[in-house]
Amino acid sequence: MVGRPRDEAELVVRAQRSDENAYEELVRMHQEVAFRVAYIHTGSAADAEEAAHDGFVKAYRALRRFRRGRPFRPWLLAIVANEARNRRRSTVRRQALALRAAEQVRPGDAAPSPEAAVLARERRALLLEAIDRLSDEHRLVVACRYFLDLDVEETASALGIREGTVKSRLSRALERLREEVADD
């Protein structure tokens, strides 16, 4: 069984029975995405780390109220997102969220020509600038769906909104981005 991921539902049941090792495994499974969700809300790595940690602690304390048969990840991300929003609100941080798309080079890919690399960087910079100009609600939905690769349900839970709201905000944000990028 070493190296094989455990069944999440089994881990949740064990954690609900006070098995700390099971909860530690759940934390390991979700800590990266929890940090990212918190970072989207706070814009600060330090604040995101604290919000994610606090979210995990609150989730552990509320674990007995978690409904079996429901997906754990959206529930957890909603708690982390609430912690991050509260942290941002309490410190009155109204800075723009800086999103950076990591340039991914896969092994075996041919190196792009210098001209293609410059054009790709310019296009990416234009897109990120356009995303930064979106309203907070549109920028957060785009970030959750495309930078964090969360599905609609997870995005809704992480942002504390309905799935239909995620879809409509995403549609409006993408239309705005198409218009802005086309103009540039």
C-alpha positions in Angstrom: 0.0 0.0 0.0 3.1 2.3 0.2 3.0 5.0 -2.5 -0.6 4.4 -3.3 -3.1 7.3 -2.5 -5.6 6.3 0.1 -9.3 6.6 -0.5 -10.4 10.1 0.6 -13.7 9.0 1.9 -12.0 6.3 4.1 -9.6 8.9 5.4 -12.4 11.3 6.3 -14.2 8.6 8.2 -11.0 7.7 10.1 -10.3 11.3 10.8 -13.8 11.8 12.1 -13.0 9.0 14.6 -10.0 11.1 15.8 -7.4 9.3 13.7 -4.8 12.1 13.4 -2.7 10.2 10.9 -5.7 10.1 8.6 -6.2 13.8 8.9 -2.5 14.4 8.3 -2.9 12.4 5.0 -5.9 14.6 4.0 -3.8 17.7 4.8 -1.0 16.5 2.6 -3.4 15.7 -0.2 -4.9 19.2 -0.2 -2.4 21.6 1.2 -1.1 22.9 -2.2 -4.6 23.8 -3.5 -5.6 25.2 -0.1 -2.6 27.5 -0.2 -3.4 28.6 -3.7 -7.1 29.3 -2.9 -6.0 31.3 0.1 -3.4 33.2 -2.0 -6.0 34.2 -4.5 -8.0 35.9 -1.7 -5.1 37.4 0.2 -2.5 38.2 -2.4 0.2 37.5 0.1 2.1 34.2 0.5 2.5 34.7 4.3 -1.2 35.5 4.8 -2.1 32.6 2.5 0.0 30.2 4.5 -1.6 31.3 7.7 -5.1 31.3 6.3 -4.6 27.8 4.9 -3.2 26.6 8.2 -6.1 28.1 10.2 -8.5 26.6 7.7 -7.1 23.2 8.2 -7.4 23.6 12.0 -11.0 24.8 11.7 -11.9 22.0 9.3 -10.4 19.5 11.8 -12.5 20.9 14.6 -15.6 20.9 12.4 -14.9 17.4 10.9 -17.7 15.7 12.9 -20.2 18.0 11.2 -18.9 17.0 7.7 -21.6 15.0 5.9 -20.4 11.6 4.7 -20.8 10.9 1.0 -20.1 14.6 0.1 -16.8 15.6 -1.5 -14.3 16.6 1.1 -12.2 19.0 -1.1 -14.9 21.6 -1.8 -15.9 21.6 1.8 -12.3 22.1 3.0 -11.6 24.8 0.3 -14.7 26.8 1.4 -13.4 26.9 5.0 -9.9 27.9 3.8 -11.5 30.6 1.5 -13.5 32.0 4.4 -10.4 32.2 6.5 -8.5 34.0 3.7 -11.4 36.4 3.1 -11.6 37.2 6.9 -7.8 37.7 7.0 -7.9 40.1 4.1 -10.9 41.9 5.5 -9.4 42.3 8.9 -6.1 43.8 7.6 -8.0 46.0 5.1 -5.8 44.9 2.3 -7.1 46.3 -1.0 -4.1 45.6 -3.2 -4.4 44.2 -6.7 -4.0 40.4 -7.0 -0.8 39.6 -8.9 -1.3 36.5 -11.0 1.6 35.0 -12.7 1.3 32.2 -15.2 4.2 29.9 -14.8 6.0 29.1 -18.0 5.8 25.3 -18.3 8.4 23.5 -20.4 7.8 19.8 -20.7 10.8 17.4 -21.1 11.4 16.6 -24.7 9.9 19.8 -26.0 12.0 21.7 -28.5 13.1 25.1 -27.2 11.1 27.9 -28.8 13.0 30.3 -31.1 14.0 33.5 -29.4 11.4 35.4 -31.4 8.6 33.0 -30.4 9.7 33.2 -26.8 9.5 37.0 -26.8 6.1 36.9 -28.5 4.8 34.3 -26.0 6.0 36.4 -23.0 4.4 39.6 -24.5 1.0 37.7 -25.1 1.2 36.3 -21.5 2.0 39.8 -20.1 -1.0 41.3 -22.0 -3.3 38.6 -20.8 -2.2 39.0 -17.2 -2.6 42.8 -17.4 -6.1 42.3 -18.8 -6.9 39.8 -15.9 -5.6 42.4 -13.4 -8.0 45.0 -14.8 -11.0 42.7 -14.2 -13.2 43.3 -11.1 -12.3 41.3 -8.1 -15.2 39.0 -8.5 -14.3 38.2 -12.2 -10.6 37.9 -11.5 -11.2 35.4 -8.7 -13.4 33.2 -10.8 -10.9 33.2 -13.6 -8.0 32.4 -11.3 -9.8 29.6 -9.6 -10.9 27.9 -12.9 -7.8 28.4 -15.0 -4.9 29.0 -12.7 -5.9 26.6 -10.0 -7.8 24.2 -12.3 -10.8 24.0 -9.9 -14.1 22.7 -11.3 -17.3 24.8 -11.1 -18.4 23.2 -7.8 -15.0 23.7 -6.2 -14.8 27.3 -7.4 -18.3 28.0 -6.0 -17.3 26.5 -2.7 -13.9 28.3 -2.6 -15.5 31.7 -3.4 -18.7 31.2 -1.3 -21.0 31.7 -4.3 -23.5 29.5 -6.3 -22.4 27.4 -9.3 -24.6 29.4 -11.6 -22.9 32.6 -10.4 -19.5 31.0 -11.2 -20.7 30.2 -14.7 -22.1 33.7 -15.4 -19.1 35.5 -13.9 -16.8 33.3 -15.9 -18.7 34.0 -19.1 -18.6 37.7 -18.6 -15.0 37.7 -17.6 -13.9 35.7 -20.6 -15.9 38.0 -22.9 -14.2 41.0 -21.4 -10.8 39.4 -21.8 -11.5 38.5 -25.4 -12.4 42.2 -26.1 -9.4 43.6 -24.3 -6.9 41.2 -25.8 -8.3 41.6 -29.3 -8.0 45.4 -28.9 -4.3 45.0 -27.9 
